[in-house]
Amino acid sequence: MSVPALRRLTAADVDAFRALRIEAMTAEPETFGTDIAEEREKSVEASAATLESTAVFGAWLDGELVGMAGFHRMKPLREQHKGTVWSMYVRSSARGHGLGGKLLRTVIEHARTEVEVLNLVVVSTNTAAVALYERHGFQRWGLEPRALKLDEGRYTTDGYYWLPLTPVEP
Ligand SMILES: CC(C)(COP(=O)(O)OP(=O)(O)OC[C@H]1O[C@@H](n2cnc3c(N)ncnc32)[C@H](O)[C@@H]1OP(=O)(O)O)[C@@H](O)C(=O)NCCC(=O)NCCS
């Protein structure tokens, strides 16, 4: 695999971003909190606004967006010291080469410039993602039963993880 180029996405990347979000939800419907029908309903303007108001990093391979990872800072005044990792995805053909790790480290480094705590939620059976997050120091502090309701009345159990970015008080 040639070396992918990583950079922050802007509103100009909205078409590639939307296409990769749809691909992610089609390929991995049980790993994302957003339903694909909801994703399809989002307007191009809303997606572009999301790219401007959050920080989404993309991995480009031969001109194609093949991976992404986003950072979102909490808005309420008393929660602005926290941020969340969202929309983490690497196309299956590009996996296993460290791209997910590179994207996650880019998000962590960006988060360090803005917040004290980085949070994320992951379906507990998603072993590849759980291993990736734990390898980067995220610690699980809780489990949410019946977190997402899938088809046929099946549910996910989601793990809640945090990564303190400043020394933790004793
Ligand atoms: C989770 C996900 C982003 C990981 O992406 P990735 O690019 O495969 O991640 P990495 O390559 O950095 O790490 C994955 C594995 O490859 C291994 N790896 C890392 N560098 C490698 C290299 N140069 N060569 C071969 N393997 C390598 C890692 O050790 C890791 O193995 P392990 O998990 O078995 O210990 C990807 O599987 C994915 O998109 N999954 C579906 C969407 C998803 O689950 N998103 C998260 C929602 S919360």
The ligand as an SDF file (V2000), in Angstrom:
LIG
                    3D

 48 50  0  0  0  0  0  0  0  0999 V2000
  -11.1460    0.1050   13.8270 C   0  0  0  0  0  0  0  0  0  0  0  0
  -10.4720    0.4730   12.5270 C   0  0  0  0  0  0  0  0  0  0  0  0
  -10.6140    1.9890   12.2870 C   0  0  0  0  0  0  0  0  0  0  0  0
   -8.9940    0.1220   12.5910 C   0  0  0  0  0  0  0  0  0  0  0  0
   -8.3530    0.5650   11.4080 O   0  0  0  0  0  0  0  0  0  0  0  0
   -6.9480   -0.0180   10.9190 P   0  0  0  0  0  0  0  0  0  0  0  0
   -6.4330    0.8940    9.8800 O   0  0  0  0  0  0  0  0  0  0  0  0
   -7.0630   -1.4390   10.5710 O   0  0  0  0  0  0  0  0  0  0  0  0
   -6.0950    0.1660   12.2630 O   0  0  0  0  0  0  0  0  0  0  0  0
   -4.5680   -0.2150   12.5000 P   0  0  0  0  0  0  0  0  0  0  0  0
   -3.9690   -0.8100   11.2720 O   0  0  0  0  0  0  0  0  0  0  0  0
   -3.8990    0.9880   13.0680 O   0  0  0  0  0  0  0  0  0  0  0  0
   -4.6420   -1.2910   13.6340 O   0  0  0  0  0  0  0  0  0  0  0  0
   -5.3960   -2.4480   13.4020 C   0  0  0  0  0  0  0  0  0  0  0  0
   -4.5170   -3.6890   13.4830 C   0  0  0  0  0  0  0  0  0  0  0  0
   -3.5030   -3.6810   12.5160 O   0  0  0  0  0  0  0  0  0  0  0  0
   -2.2300   -3.9460   13.1380 C   0  0  0  0  0  0  0  0  0  0  0  0
   -1.2150   -3.1650   12.4400 N   0  0  0  0  0  0  0  0  0  0  0  0
   -0.7880   -1.9210   12.7380 C   0  0  0  0  0  0  0  0  0  0  0  0
    0.1910   -1.5550   11.8890 N   0  0  0  0  0  0  0  0  0  0  0  0
    0.3690   -2.5910   11.0320 C   0  0  0  0  0  0  0  0  0  0  0  0
    1.2050   -2.8160    9.9300 C   0  0  0  0  0  0  0  0  0  0  0  0
    2.0830   -1.8840    9.5020 N   0  0  0  0  0  0  0  0  0  0  0  0
    1.0850   -3.9630    9.2550 N   0  0  0  0  0  0  0  0  0  0  0  0
    0.1890   -4.8910    9.6490 C   0  0  0  0  0  0  0  0  0  0  0  0
   -0.6240   -4.7570   10.6990 N   0  0  0  0  0  0  0  0  0  0  0  0
   -0.5330   -3.6040   11.3800 C   0  0  0  0  0  0  0  0  0  0  0  0
   -2.3970   -3.4720   14.5160 C   0  0  0  0  0  0  0  0  0  0  0  0
   -1.4750   -4.1280   15.3930 O   0  0  0  0  0  0  0  0  0  0  0  0
   -3.8140   -3.8770   14.7670 C   0  0  0  0  0  0  0  0  0  0  0  0
   -3.8770   -5.2470   15.0870 O   0  0  0  0  0  0  0  0  0  0  0  0
   -4.7070   -5.7990   16.3040 P   0  0  0  0  0  0  0  0  0  0  0  0
   -5.9460   -4.9200   16.4470 O   0  0  0  0  0  0  0  0  0  0  0  0
   -5.0620   -7.1650   15.8850 O   0  0  0  0  0  0  0  0  0  0  0  0
   -3.8170   -5.7250   17.4950 O   0  0  0  0  0  0  0  0  0  0  0  0
  -11.0900   -0.3140   11.3220 C   0  0  0  0  0  0  0  0  0  0  0  0
  -11.0640   -1.6810   11.6410 O   0  0  0  0  0  0  0  0  0  0  0  0
  -12.5060    0.0980   10.9690 C   0  0  0  0  0  0  0  0  0  0  0  0
  -12.7270    1.0750   10.2350 O   0  0  0  0  0  0  0  0  0  0  0  0
  -13.5020   -0.6520   11.4610 N   0  0  0  0  0  0  0  0  0  0  0  0
  -14.9060   -0.4080   11.1250 C   0  0  0  0  0  0  0  0  0  0  0  0
  -15.4210    0.9020   11.6760 C   0  0  0  0  0  0  0  0  0  0  0  0
  -15.2750    0.9680   13.1710 C   0  0  0  0  0  0  0  0  0  0  0  0
  -15.3540   -0.0060   13.8750 O   0  0  0  0  0  0  0  0  0  0  0  0
  -15.0750    2.2160   13.6560 N   0  0  0  0  0  0  0  0  0  0  0  0
  -14.9730    2.4800   15.0710 C   0  0  0  0  0  0  0  0  0  0  0  0
  -16.3210    2.8610   15.6030 C   0  0  0  0  0  0  0  0  0  0  0  0
  -16.2460    3.2770   17.3180 S   0  0  0  0  0  0  0  0  0  0  0  0
  1  2  1  0
  2  3  1  0
  2  4  1  0
  2 36  1  0
  4  5  1  0
  5  6  1  0
  6  7  2  0
  6  8  1  0
  6  9  1  0
  9 10  1  0
 10 11  2  0
 10 12  1  0
 10 13  1  0
 13 14  1  0
 14 15  1  0
 15 16  1  0
 15 30  1  0
 16 17  1  0
 17 18  1  0
 17 28  1  0
 18 19  1  0
 18 27  1  0
 19 20  2  0
 20 21  1  0
 21 22  1  0
 21 27  2  0
 22 23  1  0
 22 24  2  0
 24 25  1  0
 25 26  2  0
 26 27  1  0
 28 29  1  0
 28 30  1  0
 30 31  1  0
 31 32  1  0
 32 33  2  0
 32 34  1  0
 32 35  1  0
 36 37  1  0
 36 38  1  0
 38 39  2  0
 38 40  1  0
 40 41  1  0
 41 42  1  0
 42 43  1  0
 43 44  2  0
 43 45  1  0
 45 46  1  0
 46 47  1  0
 47 48  1  0
M  END
$$$$
